[in-house]
Amino acid sequence: MSTLKMLSSVLVSTRQPAAVATAFMLPLSTTGQAVCVSIFLICALATLDTAALLATTRRLAGLLPVLLFSLLCLGLLWTPESVAFSIKWISPYAKLLLIPVLLASRFSTRQVIQIGSGFVAACTILLMLSWASFIWPGDLWNWFKSPGVPFKDNAVQSGFFALCAFGMANGAVRLWSEGKKRGAVLAIALAILFFTDIFLIFISKTGVLICLALLILFLSRLDRRRYFVVAPLLVVIGLALWSSAPAQLRIKEFWTDIHTTDSAKESVSTAARLDFWKKGVALVWAAPVLGHGTGSIKSLYAALETSAPSPYGEATPDPHNQFIGISLQLGLVGGLLLLAMWWVHFQMFRGHQLLNLFGQAIVLQNVIGSAFNSHIATVSQGMLYCLAVGFLGSAIRSRQDCTQVEASARPPLAGGGVAFDLPA
C-alpha cells in the first residue's frame, strides 16, 4: 500500500510540470510536444476520479468531442477506402478525447496560469528570434523554416502570437486597474511586439484574420476606452504594411493567387482553397446525411482531377476547411456536431473574468482558423484548442464549485432570509 501511495504521490507531483512542459513545447517542437503530452496524460489518467470523468461525459462540453470522435470511427463502416488506410485519418482527431479528461481533472486558476505562462514563454522566445532576424538579416537565420519563422510555419506562429497579444493586452488592463502600472506597461509593450510581428515580418492570411477578430474581442471589453486604442493600432498596422517588403510581397501574392491560372506558380494557396471549397460543397451535397466515410477525401478530389484539375497541381487530402472536411466524411450530421461543439465550448466561457476571456479567444481562434484550414485535425492548432479548452474549462468549473460550496456554507438569516456578503 505504501508503494502505491508513493507512486500516486509521484504522479500527482509530476502532472503539473508535465502540463507546463507540454504548453512550452507546443510552439517549438512537435516531437517535444508529443513526449510531454504523453507523460502528462499518463499522470492525469492515473490520478483521475472515474466518477468525475463519467459526470463530465454527461455534460455537452465533454460529450460532444467524444461523439465527434466516435462518429469518425463509425465512418469506417461506409467508407470506400480500406480500413487500414482510413484509420490514419482518425488518429489526428484522437486529441478530442483530451477535453473530457481535462474537464474532469481539477486544475486551479493558479495552475492554469502557470501552464499558460509556459506557452507565453515559448512564444516570447520565438518573438525574439523573429525580431532579431528582421533587424539583423543574414545567413545566421538560414535554419528558419521561413523568413521570421524559426519553427513550424507562419500560420501556426501568427495564430499563437495573436493569442499572446490578446492575453498580454488583457493582462495589462487588469494590472493597470490594480495600480501595477510598471507591469501593465511591460505587458502592453509585449502585446504590441506580438501584434506588430504578425503584420510586419511574415503575413499569414489566417493569422491576420485571427488577430483582427481577437482585437475586436479585446476592444469590446474596454467600454469607451476602446476609442483611444483603435487609432494607435491602425497606425501600427499601416506602418508595418508600408515599411515591410516581405509584407508587401505577401499582399501581392494574395492578389495574384486569386486570379492565377498557372499551376506552376510558387504560391497558389488562395486559388487552391477556392477550388477546394467549391468542389467540397458539391461533394457534400452528393452525400449530405452521413457523408462518404472516414478517409475518403483524397479519392473524392482525385476523381475530379480529370475534368476539373486543381490549381494546387494534385488531388488534396485536406479541403482546408474543417467543416467541409468533416462533412465530406460524415455528412451534415458530423458538420452540425462540430458546430455544436464550438458553440457549447464558447458558451462554457461566458463571463468577463480573464480565464473566461481567454477561453472565448481560444474558441474564436479555432473557428476562424478552421474556415481556412482543418485546425482541429492539425498537430499544433488542434492540440492547442483541446488543451486550452480542457485546462480553462476545468479551472472555471473548479472556481464555480468553490463558490457554490461557500454559498451553501453561509448560515441563513433569522426568519429564513438569504445571507448576503457585505462590502468591507
Number of C-alpha atoms within 10 A of each C-alpha: 6 7 8 9 10 11 13 15 12 12 19 16 12 16 20 19 18 22 27 22 22 26 27 23 24 25 27 20 15 15 11 16 20 16 15 21 23 15 18 22 17 15 21 23 16 14 15 17 14 13 9 15 18 15 13 20 20 12 12 17 25 27 18 25 26 21 19 24 20 15 20 25 18 14 24 23 12 15 18 15 18 12 13 10 13 20 17 12 18 19 13 16 22 17 21 24 20 21 27 29 26 27 26 27 24 20 22 17 17 10 17 22 17 17 22 20 16 21 23 22 16 17 23 17 13 21 21 14 17 20 18 13 21 18 9 10 13 9 8 9 19 12 11 16 13 14 18 28 24 21 17 16 17 23 21 21 26 26 23 26 28 28 24 24 26 25 23 22 23 23 18 24 17 17 17 15 11 10 10 13 15 11 15 22 16 13 21 20 16 19 23 17 17 26 25 20 22 27 26 24 22 27 22 22 20 20 25 18 16 25 24 13 17 23 20 13 16 17 18 12 13 14 8 10 11 14 11 10 12 14 10 11 15 11 11 17 16 13 14 19 20 13 11 15 14 17 20 18 13 16 16 11 18 18 13 16 22 15 11 17 12 12 16 11 14 10 17 23 17 21 21 22 22 18 17 22 18 12 18 23 16 12 21 22 14 13 17 20 17 19 25 25 26 30 28 25 24 14 14 19 23 16 12 13 14 9 7 12 16 22 24 21 13 13 20 18 16 18 28 23 23 24 24 28 28 27 29 32 29 31 25 21 16 27 24 16 20 20 13 16 21 19 15 16 21 20 15 19 22 13 12 11 11 13 21 20 21 22 26 22 24 23 23 19 25 22 22 18 25 23 16 19 24 22 24 25 23 16 17 21 26 20 25 23 21 21 23 22 26 27 31 27 28 24 24 24 18 19 15 12 12 12 12 11 11 10 13 11 9 12 10 12 10 8 6 7 9 10 13 10 7 5 4 3
